[in-house]
Amino acid sequence: MDRKTKVALGGGCHWCTEAVFQSLKGVEKVEQGYVSSVGENQEFSEAVVVHFNTEEITLETLIEIHLHTHKSNSNHSMRNKYRSAVYTFSSEQENNSKKIIENLQKGFDDKIITKVFPFLEFKASREAIQNYYQKNPNKPFCETFINPKLQLLLDKFSNYVDDKKVEHLIISI
């Protein structure tokens, strides 16, 4: 069985999502851009494709981190641009993702609105904004929006944070 796989995640700004998942053990690559699905969700929405090694980090852990690092239980007017979603690459991954979200619901006071959709297409962000946080950690956007998510990651999910990937963050947060 192949231990390397991928899942796409959307929720908030893809700069934020990219920074969170780039910080984790077992995550080998994060592609920042826009994802579309099928039917009424064909419109592209900000998201990342996370390539990971299942021996080092599970789909369940990735989804749990995702649910805690964006507004996974808040409907708002920007949901077309920032669709709260797990985009899956197989029917097995789709079924697992739905069960994972259902099981994680008990840890949230409000209903999780994150949906599971089949992955259809990906368009990468322009090069200038890829790896945004790594290139611009002191920009006001990063300090205001990304640093709190990374602090939550360090506080709640430190077992999964790759110290080598975030040693510069620990000093700046």
Backbone bond lengths (Angstrom), bond angles and torsions (degrees), N, CA, C in turn:
res aa  C-N    CA-C-N  psi(-1)  N-CA   C-N-CA  omega(-1)  CA-C   N-CA-C  phi
1 M - - - 1.456 - - 1.530 109.48 -
2 D 1.311 115.33 136.16 1.451 120.46 -179.86 1.528 109.95 -73.99
3 R 1.309 116.13 126.13 1.469 121.14 -178.84 1.524 112.00 -86.15
4 K 1.324 116.90 -11.50 1.463 120.57 -179.79 1.519 108.39 -99.87
5 T 1.310 114.58 129.86 1.460 119.66 -178.87 1.520 108.52 -149.41
6 K 1.314 115.68 -174.85 1.463 119.93 179.45 1.512 110.23 -148.37
7 V 1.317 114.05 158.26 1.451 123.28 174.93 1.528 105.58 -147.31
8 A 1.314 117.05 149.88 1.471 120.22 176.33 1.522 108.46 -108.62
9 L 1.327 115.52 141.96 1.464 121.72 -175.50 1.522 109.69 -132.55
10 G 1.304 115.95 132.70 1.449 121.42 176.90 1.511 110.18 -132.70
11 G 1.308 116.05 149.39 1.453 118.35 178.89 1.499 112.05 -174.41
12 G 1.278 115.24 -62.85 1.448 120.84 177.94 1.510 108.29 -118.67
13 C 1.282 114.79 -157.99 1.453 121.31 179.05 1.531 110.20 -56.52
14 H 1.312 117.21 134.63 1.461 119.13 -178.53 1.523 112.93 -68.82
15 W 1.320 118.44 -18.18 1.472 119.96 174.00 1.524 109.19 -65.82
16 C 1.330 115.32 -43.25 1.463 120.58 179.70 1.526 110.91 -66.24
17 T 1.324 115.53 -49.37 1.456 120.71 -177.41 1.523 110.65 -61.04
18 E 1.318 116.33 -41.90 1.464 121.34 178.12 1.530 110.55 -58.82
19 A 1.323 117.57 -47.97 1.463 121.56 -177.42 1.528 111.81 -62.16
20 V 1.323 116.62 -40.81 1.464 120.84 179.73 1.521 110.14 -61.39
21 F 1.322 117.19 -52.68 1.464 119.93 -173.31 1.522 113.26 -76.28
22 Q 1.322 118.00 -23.42 1.469 120.32 173.93 1.522 111.37 -67.54
23 S 1.305 117.84 -16.71 1.467 123.23 -175.41 1.529 113.82 -88.10
24 L 1.311 118.01 -3.82 1.460 120.79 -169.28 1.523 114.75 -98.87
25 K 1.325 114.43 146.64 1.464 121.62 171.35 1.529 108.02 -63.84
26 G 1.305 116.33 143.10 1.457 120.58 176.18 1.512 115.00 83.38
27 V 1.322 116.93 -11.59 1.461 120.62 175.71 1.522 107.15 -88.77
28 E 1.312 114.97 119.14 1.459 120.16 -174.16 1.520 112.98 -94.72
29 K 1.327 116.75 -27.68 1.464 120.28 -179.55 1.517 108.00 -161.12
30 V 1.341 115.47 144.65 1.458 121.59 174.83 1.528 106.89 -127.84
31 E 1.318 115.08 120.73 1.466 120.68 177.48 1.527 108.06 -101.19
32 Q 1.316 115.87 122.57 1.459 121.37 -177.96 1.528 109.10 -97.17
33 G 1.327 116.11 136.58 1.458 118.85 178.26 1.504 112.67 172.16
34 Y 1.323 114.31 -134.65 1.454 122.24 -173.79 1.520 108.56 -134.16
35 V 1.338 116.23 136.50 1.460 122.05 -178.02 1.524 108.72 -122.10
36 S 1.323 114.70 143.71 1.455 119.88 172.25 1.522 108.48 -122.71
37 S 1.323 113.83 158.95 1.457 120.77 177.72 1.526 107.70 -124.13
38 V 1.281 117.03 -149.64 1.462 121.35 -176.58 1.520 110.27 -109.01
39 G 1.337 115.98 168.85 1.459 121.42 175.77 1.509 113.09 59.19
40 E 1.319 116.12 -132.13 1.469 120.96 -177.07 1.529 112.40 -71.03
41 N 1.307 117.76 -6.02 1.472 121.51 179.75 1.528 112.37 -107.56
42 Q 1.346 116.10 27.06 1.459 120.29 178.84 1.522 112.48 -76.21
43 E 1.316 117.27 -21.24 1.460 120.44 178.00 1.530 108.39 -64.47
44 F 1.322 116.13 135.38 1.468 119.73 -179.41 1.521 110.51 -67.19
45 S 1.329 115.40 142.20 1.451 123.66 -179.56 1.529 108.09 -134.70
46 E 1.323 117.00 147.97 1.463 119.96 -179.12 1.523 110.16 -60.54
47 A 1.342 115.38 135.79 1.461 120.14 -177.15 1.528 109.43 -166.81
48 V 1.318 114.97 174.82 1.462 121.76 173.67 1.523 108.59 -131.30
49 V 1.319 115.56 151.24 1.456 121.02 170.84 1.523 105.73 -104.99
50 V 1.331 116.20 120.43 1.462 122.67 -176.58 1.528 108.45 -103.88
51 H 1.324 115.88 117.14 1.463 122.23 175.69 1.526 106.57 -95.68
52 F 1.334 116.95 125.75 1.457 118.89 -173.64 1.519 111.72 -143.78
53 N 1.328 113.76 162.32 1.456 122.70 178.74 1.527 107.50 -103.78
54 T 1.323 116.35 116.98 1.469 120.92 -174.90 1.525 113.17 -68.13
55 E 1.329 117.72 -14.17 1.469 119.43 175.50 1.522 111.25 -78.47
56 E 1.319 116.67 -18.09 1.466 121.12 -177.93 1.527 114.03 -106.72
57 I 1.327 116.60 -30.18 1.471 120.71 179.08 1.526 107.81 -151.28
58 T 1.319 115.95 139.90 1.462 120.07 -175.80 1.524 111.33 -94.72
59 L 1.315 114.59 161.07 1.456 120.59 173.28 1.529 109.60 -59.39
60 E 1.310 117.20 -39.98 1.465 120.96 179.15 1.528 111.45 -59.13
61 T 1.312 117.46 -44.28 1.468 120.94 179.21 1.522 110.52 -64.16
62 L 1.323 116.97 -43.58 1.469 120.13 179.46 1.525 110.53 -61.13
63 I 1.315 116.94 -43.97 1.468 119.86 179.92 1.529 110.65 -66.78
64 E 1.317 117.36 -41.46 1.471 119.51 178.54 1.526 110.87 -60.51
65 I 1.311 116.95 -45.78 1.470 120.65 177.52 1.524 109.83 -61.11
66 H 1.323 116.32 -43.15 1.466 120.33 179.33 1.529 111.21 -59.00
67 L 1.314 117.19 -45.24 1.461 120.85 -178.37 1.531 112.13 -63.42
68 H 1.320 116.69 -31.72 1.468 120.65 -178.51 1.523 113.46 -86.88
69 T 1.316 118.41 -14.34 1.469 119.88 -174.44 1.528 113.49 -110.23
70 H 1.314 117.26 13.55 1.464 121.67 168.14 1.529 106.87 -149.30
71 K 1.304 116.46 172.78 1.473 120.71 -176.68 1.526 109.58 -79.42
72 S 1.320 115.10 76.42 1.461 121.69 -174.70 1.525 113.67 -77.10
73 N 1.314 116.74 -4.09 1.465 118.92 177.99 1.523 110.86 -130.41
74 S 1.329 114.93 31.44 1.462 119.92 -178.04 1.523 110.58 -133.65
75 N 1.326 115.87 115.63 1.458 120.17 172.51 1.516 107.31 -84.43
76 H 1.307 117.44 135.17 1.452 121.13 177.71 1.521 109.40 -147.27
77 S 1.311 116.41 171.98 1.459 121.53 -172.33 1.530 113.91 -67.08
78 M 1.335 118.21 -14.41 1.470 121.09 -177.49 1.538 112.37 -98.76
79 R 1.321 118.95 15.22 1.461 121.17 -175.32 1.529 113.93 -64.60
80 N 1.336 119.25 -21.46 1.465 118.46 174.68 1.525 110.56 -69.85
81 K 1.319 116.29 -40.69 1.460 120.41 179.02 1.527 110.58 -76.38
82 Y 1.316 116.80 -35.40 1.460 123.29 -177.69 1.528 109.94 -121.03
83 R 1.304 116.65 65.84 1.469 121.47 -179.20 1.521 109.61 -65.07
84 S 1.325 117.23 128.76 1.460 121.50 177.66 1.521 107.45 -83.31
85 A 1.354 115.32 102.30 1.461 118.09 -169.26 1.517 113.36 -152.15
86 V 1.325 112.95 155.98 1.460 123.49 166.00 1.522 104.22 -115.85
87 Y 1.328 116.34 118.85 1.465 121.83 179.33 1.518 107.93 -100.46
88 T 1.324 115.63 123.23 1.454 119.94 -172.21 1.526 112.23 -107.55
89 F 1.332 114.52 155.94 1.457 122.14 -175.38 1.523 113.27 -107.57
90 S 1.340 117.33 2.72 1.469 120.97 176.87 1.529 108.49 -159.08
91 S 1.321 115.74 161.99 1.467 118.85 178.43 1.526 110.55 -67.46
92 E 1.323 117.52 -33.00 1.466 120.72 176.97 1.530 110.42 -63.97
93 Q 1.335 116.67 -45.46 1.460 120.18 178.74 1.532 110.58 -65.28
94 E 1.310 116.98 -35.75 1.467 121.30 177.59 1.529 110.46 -62.78
95 N 1.324 117.34 -49.57 1.469 121.36 179.58 1.523 111.45 -62.06
96 N 1.327 117.00 -44.25 1.468 120.95 178.08 1.519 111.04 -61.01
97 S 1.329 117.14 -43.50 1.469 121.27 -178.45 1.524 111.44 -62.79
98 K 1.308 116.89 -41.76 1.475 120.62 178.45 1.526 110.78 -62.94
99 K 1.332 116.96 -42.92 1.474 120.84 178.64 1.523 110.68 -65.43
100 I 1.319 116.77 -40.63 1.469 121.05 179.98 1.524 110.06 -60.79
101 I 1.326 116.98 -48.46 1.471 120.52 -179.87 1.531 110.13 -62.17
102 E 1.315 117.20 -43.12 1.463 121.01 178.26 1.534 110.85 -59.20
103 N 1.328 117.32 -43.72 1.471 121.29 179.39 1.524 112.38 -68.32
104 L 1.335 117.02 -34.95 1.466 120.25 -178.66 1.525 112.28 -76.49
105 Q 1.325 117.87 -17.85 1.470 121.65 -178.11 1.523 111.50 -53.10
106 K 1.330 118.03 -36.37 1.473 119.98 -177.33 1.527 112.97 -62.66
107 G 1.317 118.10 -18.17 1.457 121.53 177.80 1.520 113.95 -88.09
108 F 1.335 116.80 2.71 1.462 121.84 -178.62 1.516 109.40 -121.86
109 D 1.326 116.42 139.02 1.457 120.48 177.55 1.525 111.41 -71.88
110 D 1.335 116.86 -41.59 1.462 121.81 -178.54 1.519 110.17 -97.74
111 K 1.320 115.16 157.89 1.465 121.10 -178.91 1.531 110.29 -65.18
112 I 1.321 116.14 131.82 1.462 121.85 174.94 1.522 107.79 -73.22
113 I 1.330 116.54 129.16 1.465 120.59 179.79 1.529 111.93 -99.98
114 T 1.299 117.68 -5.21 1.459 122.39 -178.71 1.524 109.55 -58.79
115 K 1.323 115.60 129.07 1.462 121.85 -178.78 1.529 109.90 -108.08
116 V 1.304 115.22 158.17 1.463 122.22 176.53 1.527 107.18 -108.11
117 F 1.324 115.59 124.24 1.458 122.22 -177.79 1.520 109.90 -128.83
118 P 1.325 117.03 152.72 1.456 118.54 171.94 1.535 110.10 -72.03
119 F 1.308 116.23 139.04 1.464 122.28 176.63 1.526 108.11 -71.65
120 L 1.335 116.86 133.49 1.457 120.40 176.66 1.522 111.68 -114.42
121 E 1.333 116.58 -52.65 1.463 119.43 -173.57 1.524 110.57 -152.69
122 F 1.325 115.06 152.73 1.462 122.48 179.29 1.519 109.16 -130.25
123 K 1.329 115.62 136.82 1.467 122.42 171.34 1.522 106.61 -124.01
124 A 1.311 116.39 122.39 1.463 120.68 -179.72 1.527 110.47 -69.64
125 S 1.323 115.05 148.68 1.464 120.58 171.96 1.521 108.48 -66.86
126 R 1.317 114.79 160.29 1.472 117.61 176.29 1.526 109.01 -64.19
127 E 1.306 115.86 148.86 1.464 123.05 -174.39 1.533 112.41 -52.03
128 A 1.311 117.57 -38.06 1.466 121.85 -175.40 1.528 113.42 -59.59
129 I 1.343 117.68 -26.96 1.468 118.74 -178.07 1.529 112.83 -109.04
130 Q 1.310 118.59 -0.09 1.462 120.18 175.10 1.532 108.83 -71.16
131 N 1.319 116.49 149.61 1.470 122.15 -176.41 1.527 110.45 54.14
132 Y 1.307 115.56 40.37 1.460 121.77 -171.18 1.525 112.64 -56.28
133 Y 1.313 116.73 -49.67 1.461 119.46 -176.88 1.524 111.27 -65.58
134 Q 1.313 116.32 -42.21 1.468 119.79 -179.76 1.523 111.50 -61.19
135 K 1.316 116.66 -33.57 1.467 121.43 -179.71 1.525 112.31 -83.87
136 N 1.333 118.00 -25.36 1.478 121.80 -169.97 1.521 114.07 -136.02
137 P 1.327 120.48 45.73 1.471 119.37 -172.35 1.524 114.90 -62.10
138 N 1.320 118.08 -20.87 1.467 120.07 -177.77 1.517 113.84 -98.53
139 K 1.319 117.43 3.53 1.469 119.78 177.52 1.529 108.45 -69.17
140 P 1.331 117.34 148.23 1.466 120.35 -179.12 1.532 113.73 -54.56
141 F 1.340 118.29 -39.07 1.464 119.73 179.11 1.525 110.45 -59.34
142 C 1.316 116.18 -44.84 1.467 120.51 -179.06 1.520 111.39 -64.50
143 E 1.322 115.99 -44.29 1.463 119.83 -179.47 1.525 111.61 -65.90
144 T 1.327 116.75 -36.60 1.460 121.28 -176.64 1.523 113.19 -79.81
145 F 1.334 117.45 -42.72 1.465 120.42 -170.99 1.527 114.75 -108.92
146 I 1.324 117.20 -38.20 1.466 119.10 -175.34 1.522 111.81 -85.76
147 N 1.308 118.74 -43.26 1.464 120.69 -178.66 1.537 113.14 -55.19
148 P 1.346 119.76 -42.39 1.470 118.04 177.31 1.533 112.93 -61.97
149 K 1.316 117.45 -34.78 1.468 120.38 178.07 1.530 110.24 -69.15
150 L 1.324 116.42 -39.70 1.461 119.58 178.24 1.525 110.71 -69.20
151 Q 1.327 117.33 -34.50 1.462 120.04 176.37 1.528 109.92 -65.65
152 L 1.327 117.40 -41.77 1.461 121.05 176.35 1.528 109.64 -60.44
153 L 1.314 116.31 -41.84 1.460 121.26 178.19 1.532 110.46 -59.67
154 L 1.327 116.63 -45.63 1.467 120.93 179.07 1.534 111.32 -65.95
155 D 1.332 117.06 -37.55 1.463 120.87 -177.94 1.531 112.76 -74.97
156 K 1.317 116.92 -43.80 1.462 121.32 -170.66 1.528 114.47 -100.22
157 F 1.328 116.84 -26.24 1.465 120.74 -173.98 1.525 112.11 -129.75
158 S 1.306 117.75 33.51 1.470 121.34 -174.13 1.527 112.90 -58.59
159 N 1.333 118.19 -28.66 1.473 121.08 178.84 1.515 112.14 -60.80
160 Y 1.322 116.90 -24.28 1.454 121.45 -176.00 1.520 113.64 -101.28
161 V 1.327 116.49 -6.10 1.459 120.47 -179.29 1.526 109.22 -80.01
162 D 1.310 115.63 132.06 1.458 122.37 177.51 1.528 108.14 -86.69
163 D 1.322 116.32 108.05 1.463 121.10 -176.33 1.528 112.49 -55.43
164 K 1.322 116.57 -35.74 1.474 119.62 -179.97 1.529 111.55 -66.37
165 K 1.302 116.42 -31.03 1.463 120.62 -179.15 1.525 112.27 -80.34
166 V 1.330 116.84 -21.65 1.460 119.17 -173.63 1.515 114.29 -123.82
167 E 1.300 119.10 12.28 1.468 118.34 -176.52 1.525 111.69 -58.13
168 H 1.333 117.91 -34.35 1.470 120.27 177.23 1.516 111.65 -71.93
169 L 1.321 118.38 -24.06 1.458 121.82 -179.27 1.512 111.61 -73.31
170 I 1.298 116.10 -40.75 1.463 121.18 -174.71 1.531 110.38 -58.89
171 I 1.302 115.34 -33.80 1.470 119.89 178.58 1.523 111.09 -72.87
172 S 1.342 116.64 -40.01 1.469 119.62 -173.42 1.525 114.09 -84.30
173 I 1.325 118.16 -18.74 1.465 119.97 -178.10 1.516 109.83 -85.98
